Each structure stands twice: as structure tokens, then as C-alpha cells.
């Protein structure tokens, strides 16, 4: 009998221990944590607060589940804003680390550059009823997360980024000012639910790639040839696809899209109908031949840069063949802006190469001869464009291309009073075209003037900041390149020419497919000006001494 009582007490005791185990876990002394955090406190008040927090999280999860089930996809971005802010708070609260994940950041950057060009942006992943997401946004999200972690956990990373901005303060202010204006224009637009989503998309792609470029090619130590090799690889694959597409007379993968990828119906109808102007117009991974032609034009200065700086004649001939392939691909696209950009890049290349050689190679007659002959060559090129029918039509328009020229003139006259009604912050990103409301004869809403569309989107001050970035970058890069005595053709020249080509294409094109590439060029400009300032400081040091005053070894 006594043994049975003892066994029952033991069982009850163990049961009691099991029943109050959760409470003991809440009331136990604080566990060890990292030194940067405060130890966990114990007590009933802490237990009640944790219980209340857990209940609130459950209710919030229930509310969000209902919202995802009943709200249309266009409103889910606003519903996800608190979760985004919570994620930013978590990243900000991360402790300082000895080393930032910069290697992963470089790999994500390389992947983004390749996906930005090679993957069709209209092909979105659609799985199990979830909102569609493009590969550019997916890789951009990873890139943004890694960039934020580097900024949050590494003081040297933040310090080096600040040094880049201090190297070109006015250019940095214009860039930050444009991004702030773009954010304000999204909030105070005529359709905030749509424009905020566009701003979030731009943040994960364009803004993230811009700031990553600033660090990667500034303090990060990467060089322009490293980027050009990846850019050339992607563009070469695209041009090969374009040759086969021109023969097939349709987008190659249109009938072979797997089930987990989706295309919007409007874009699908646009791709099904081939682009014809006298002959088929190649589009490759883009939706229009103009955006593809813009990519070719922006790539041309970097190919010329690699060709001139090649170490052997074999490599120079390979890069020259690449340049000829770009011209052939531009002809296949039949995009006038591609040929205009191609000619602009070569014209500025000859001028800057001659000036640089004249300045840095004293007594050499090639540089001065090329510079003095440049006006005559430019006049001959202008006469050829004016009087050679094939060049005139492909560059200035006429014939089947005259209709697009007349349409752009009509769009400009319609846009002026529309912009005047909301000059400060515009109508919001992506809303300017709808506000201007110019339509093709078949009723399609479109806008072709890039700077006009930008002004209608973000207002006059946003346009001025954008133009300020372009013009100040071009002038600063050319000045920095002229001071580079070591290079045959400095990388600063290639970036300045690309930005000049960008101005020529944005005058007649408003499509945003290449926006991340524009922001990449802005970030590259800041990074190269930072390197130029470091180089100039090193040139002023006494020979044989390092920056700290000691003897160099």
C-alpha cells in the first residue's frame, strides 16, 4: 500500500513537472546571448508581453491571409508594405560583422547583369496561384537584400560608400535628389496603388544595381573590362538569337514556353504580330525593336574601348568583328536610334581618342592630325546622312519611317499643356503616357519621347536632376580621362560616350526596359570618378613614397 502511494506521488510529480514545463521555460533565468544584445529577462510580466505579442502575430497573420485571398494583385503591394518595413528593421538590427558578404554580392550582381539582358522581362514565374514575378525582380530582390546586409553589418562598407559620394559631391546629390523625387512622385501620383508598386520594382532593380555598382567598381576593386566581358557575352548571345529570329520571322521561343511561365495577354498579342517595316524587325528578348536597338547602341562604346586597349592584334580584330556584328544587328532591328547611337559612339570615339593622344603623346603627329581632321570627317558623315538615300531613311526617317517622326511631333505638342498642369512631381512613374493620352490609329496608348515622358512622370525638377546627372557625368568623365596618362583609351571616355548615346536614344524612346542599365551607368560614373580622384592623388605623391609617407616596397 505504501509503495503504491509513493508510485502515485511520483507519477503526479512528474505530471506536474510536465504540465508546468512551458511556464518554467518562460520564467527561467535569461539565456546567454551575443554581447551586442541585452540578456533576456524573466518574470510574469515578460511572459504576458510575449503572450500578447504572439497573439498579435497570429491575428496579423490571419488578417494578411484573408487580404491575400480577397484583394486583387494590384493592391497586394500596399498590403505588403508593413512586412517590407519589418524586414528592413530586421536587417538594420543585425549586429556588426567582421566581414560583409561582398563575395555573394558580386555573384548576385553578375547574375543580375546576365538576367537583365538575356531573360525576357515579360516572362514571369507563376506557381500555385502566387503573384507573377519576373526573373529580373527575383534576382534584384536577392541583390537588394545582400546590399542592405552589407550596409547594415559593415562599417567599412558604409565608410567606403560615403567616400565615393564625397569624391563627386554634386553628382551624388543629383543622384540622391532624383531618387527622392521619384519616391515622392510615386506617393503623390494620380494612382498611388500603381506607382508605389512601380517604385518598389525600380528599387529592387535599378536602385539596387546602381548602388552596388558604386561600391563594386569603386572601393570593391572591380574594373570596367570585368563588366564589359559580361556585357559583351550577353549581347553576343542576343545578336546570335537575332540572326536566327530574322530568318524565322518570329520570336523563337514563343511556341515553346513552359507551363510555369506566363505572359500578359497584351504583351502576347504584341509578340504574336510580327514587327514589319519593309522587312521583319528583330526584337530578341525585348518587346520592341527600339529597346533592343538601344541596348546595341549603348554597348558600342565599350566594344570600342576593349578594341583599342587590346594587347594583341588578334584580340583587336576579334573586337572589331564584334563591332561590325553590332552594326549588322542594328540594321536587322531597323531601329533608327540604334544606327544614330552607333554613329554617335564612333564619332565621339575618334574625337576623344585624338584629343587624348594629342595631349599625352608630345611630338606625336597622329593625335594632332586626327583631331584636326575630325571636323572634315564629321562634315562628310553629315553629308552622307543627308544625301545617301539608304542612310537618310535609316537615320533621319522618311518613307515608312516618316509616320513615327510625325507621331513624335504630335506627342510633344500634346504633352506641353499636360505637363504644365502638374509641373512639380508630375503624374507618377508610368502615368505620364496616360495623362498625355496619345494613341495610334488602332487605338493603342503610347508615348515615344523619353525625356517628355520622364517629365510627365516625375515633374520638371525630376527631369532637371536626371539631365544634370547625365551632363555633369559626361563633362567630369571626359576631364578625368584626359588626365589619365597611362591608358591608351581611358574607361572614363567609354562611359561618357555611352551616356551621350543614352541622351540620343532617350530623345525618341520612352520604353523602360533598359532602365537598370541606365542606373548602372550612373553608378559606374561615380565609381570611376572616385578612382580618378584616387589616381590623381597618387600622381601628386613623391616618387617612391606611399600614401602614408613611408617608402614604397
Residue, then its C-alpha position, 0 to 999 in steps of 0.5 A: x500500500x505504501x509503495x503504491x502511494x509513493x508510485x502515485x506521488x511520483x507519477x503526479x510529480x512528474x505530471x506536474x513537472x510536465x504540465x508546468x514545463x512551458x511556464x518554467x521555460x518562460x520564467x527561467x533565468x535569461x539565456x546567454x546571448x551575443x554581447x551586442x544584445x541585452x540578456x533576456x529577462x524573466x518574470x510574469x510580466x515578460x511572459x504576458x508581453x510575449x503572450x500578447x505579442x504572439x497573439x498579435x502575430x497570429x491575428x496579423x497573420x490571419x488578417x494578411x491571409x484573408x487580404x491575400x485571398x480577397x484583394x486583387x494583385x494590384x493592391x497586394x503591394x500596399x498590403x505588403x508594405x508593413x512586412x517590407x518595413x519589418x524586414x528592413x528593421x530586421x536587417x538594420x538590427x543585425x549586429x556588426x560583422x567582421x566581414x560583409x558578404x561582398x563575395x555573394x554580392x558580386x555573384x548576385x550582381x553578375x547574375x543580375x547583369x546576365x538576367x537583365x539582358x538575356x531573360x525576357x522581362x515579360x516572362x514571369x514565374x507563376x506557381x500555385x496561384x502566387x503573384x507573377x514575378x519576373x526573373x529580373x525582380x527575383x534576382x534584384x530582390x536577392x541583390x537588394x537584400x545582400x546590399x542592405x546586409x552589407x550596409x547594415x553589418x559593415x562599417x567599412x562598407x558604409x565608410x567606403x560608400x560615403x567616400x565615393x559620394x564625397x569624391x563627386x559631391x554634386x553628382x551624388x546629390x543629383x543622384x540622391x535628389x532624383x531618387x527622392x523625387x521619384x519616391x515622392x512622385x510615386x506617393x503623390x501620383x494620380x494612382x498611388x496603388x500603381x506607382x508605389x508598386x512601380x517604385x518598389x520594382x525600380x528599387x529592387x532593380x535599378x536602385x539596387x544595381x546602381x548602388x552596388x555598382x558604386x561600391x563594386x567598381x569603386x572601393x570593391x576593386x572591380x574594373x570596367x573590362x570585368x563588366x564589359x566581358x559580361x556585357x559583351x557575352x550577353x549581347x553576343x548571345x542576343x545578336x546570335x538569337x537575332x540572326x536566327x529570329x530574322x530568318x524565322x520571322x518570329x520570336x523563337x521561343x514563343x511556341x515553346x514556353x513552359x507551363x510555369x511561365x506566363x505572359x500578359x495577354x497584351x504583351x502576347x498579342x504584341x509578340x504574336x504580330x510580327x514587327x514589319x517595316x519593309x522587312x521583319x524587325x528583330x526584337x530578341x528578348x525585348x518587346x520592341x525593336x527600339x529597346x533592343x536597338x538601344x541596348x546595341x547602341x549603348x554597348x558600342x562604346x565599350x566594344x570600342x574601348x576593349x578594341x583599342x586597349x587590346x594587347x594583341x592584334x588578334x584580340x583587336x580584330x576579334x573586337x572589331x568583328x564584334x563591332x561590325x556584328x553590332x552594326x549588322x544587328x542594328x540594321x536587322x532591328x531597323x531601329x533608327x536610334x540604334x544606327x544614330x547611337x552607333x554613329x554617335x559612339x564612333x564619332x565621339x570615339x575618334x574625337x576623344x581618342x585624338x584629343x587624348x593622344x594629342x595631349x599625352x603623346x608630345x611630338x606625336x603627329x597622329x593625335x594632332x592630325x586626327x583631331x584636326x581632321x575630325x571636323x572634315x570627317x564629321x562634315x562628310x558623315x553629315x553629308x552622307x546622312x543627308x544625301x545617301x538615300x539608304x542612310x537618310x531613311x535609316x537615320x533621319x526617317x522618311x518613307x515608312x519611317x516618316x509616320x513615327x517622326x510625325x507621331x513624335x511631333x504630335x506627342x510633344x505638342x500634346x504633352x506641353x499643356x499636360x505637363x504644365x498642369x502638374x509641373x512639380x512631381x508630375x503624374x507618377x512613374x508610368x502615368x505620364x503616357x496616360x495623362x498625355x493620352x496619345x494613341x495610334x490609329x488602332x487605338x493603342x496608348x503610347x508615348x515615344x519621347x523619353x525625356x517628355x515622358x520622364x517629365x510627365x512622370x516625375x515633374x520638371x525638377x525630376x527631369x532637371x536632376x536626371x539631365x544634370x546627372x547625365x551632363x555633369x557625368x559626361x563633362x567630369x568623365x571626359x576631364x578625368x580621362x584626359x588626365x589619365x596618362x597611362x591608358x591608351x583609351x581611358x574607361x572614363x571616355x567609354x562611359x561618357x560616350x555611352x551616356x551621350x548615346x543614352x541622351x540620343x536614344x532617350x530623345x525618341x524612346x520612352x520604353x523602360x526596359x533598359x532602365x537598370x542599365x541606365x542606373x548602372x551607368x550612373x553608378x559606374x560614373x561615380x565609381x570611376x570618378x572616385x578612382x580618378x580622384x584616387x589616381x590623381x592623388x597618387x600622381x601628386x605623391x613623391x616618387x617612391x613614397x606611399x600614401x602614408x609617407x613611408x617608402x614604397x616596397 
